[in-house]
Amino acid sequence: MTSGSARMKSLLGQQKVVPVIKIDDLENAVPLARALASGGLPLIEVTLRTKAALDCIRKIAAEVPEAVVGAGTILSPSQFDEAVSAGSKFIVSPGVTVSLLKAAEGNDVPLLPGAITPGEIMLAREAGLDFLKFFPAEQAGGADFIKSLASPFAGISFCPTGGVSLANASSYLSLPNVVCVGGSWVAPDKLVAAKDWEAITQLARDAAKL
Ligand SMILES: O=C(O)C(=O)C[C@H](O)[C@H](O)COP(=O)(O)O
């Protein structure tokens, strides 16, 4: 196992559900991270889908010591570098490219790239990665698809994300080649906009019990 994979294992191995969050408003970053951490989900992925995302990561890294903040929706090496500079502890990408694998090579901050097809999985595997995102999980074939990847790709563990919810998370988590799941259901846009941190902590508590 490479050092990057070992670091990813120690991060993902701690938590069955990784909240995938989108923050439009910088002032919501710290209370949202605190709400999730206090519900038992300290490891969070902030997607780079908003203008505020990098500042949100910076603020959470500086002000919420109990959280472990990573960056999601990383599409390019320059975004990888920006997210690392902002204080991300891990980097998530919806897919895998050669340039992203190069950016991650030798970096202390590990990459979780998305891979669905055998070819994509083999590309990531050749770069020494054992932990992969599987996105969009439900739409791409769900738990049955991931199950069928187990024998050709022994040693590869997935974090299915996309269409995962409290209702179907267990079907993924019961597979031996699934380490955790990712999902936005624990921090719905509506509750974030309403600053309903208690409701988000409750959703996190329910997810943390899985
Ligand atoms: O932005 C990224 O990097 C993505 O890969 C997409 C997210 O992981 C999904 O949008 C989360 O899926 P839902 O839980 O169905 O909302």
The ligand as a MOL file (V3000), in Angstrom:
LIG
                    3D

  0  0  0     0  0            999 V3000
M  V30 BEGIN CTAB
M  V30 COUNTS 16 15 0 0 0
M  V30 BEGIN ATOM
M  V30 1 O -19.4260 17.2240 -6.6840 0
M  V30 2 C -18.8400 16.1470 -6.7400 0
M  V30 3 O -17.6240 16.0280 -6.6520 0
M  V30 4 C -19.5990 14.9400 -6.9520 0
M  V30 5 O -19.0220 13.9400 -7.2730 0
M  V30 6 C -21.0030 14.9450 -6.7480 0
M  V30 7 C -21.4140 14.6100 -5.3320 0
M  V30 8 O -20.6640 13.5870 -4.7810 0
M  V30 9 C -22.8330 14.2710 -5.3960 0
M  V30 10 O -23.5440 15.3530 -5.8950 0
M  V30 11 C -23.4320 13.8730 -4.1010 0
M  V30 12 O -24.5400 13.1560 -4.4640 0
M  V30 13 P -25.9440 13.2670 -3.7550 0
M  V30 14 O -25.7570 12.7480 -2.3650 0
M  V30 15 O -26.8460 12.4320 -4.5930 0
M  V30 16 O -26.3100 14.7250 -3.7800 0
M  V30 END ATOM
M  V30 BEGIN BOND
M  V30 1 2 1 2
M  V30 2 1 2 3
M  V30 3 1 2 4
M  V30 4 2 4 5
M  V30 5 1 4 6
M  V30 6 1 6 7
M  V30 7 1 7 8
M  V30 8 1 7 9
M  V30 9 1 9 10
M  V30 10 1 9 11
M  V30 11 1 11 12
M  V30 12 1 12 13
M  V30 13 2 13 14
M  V30 14 1 13 15
M  V30 15 1 13 16
M  V30 END BOND
M  V30 END CTAB
M  END
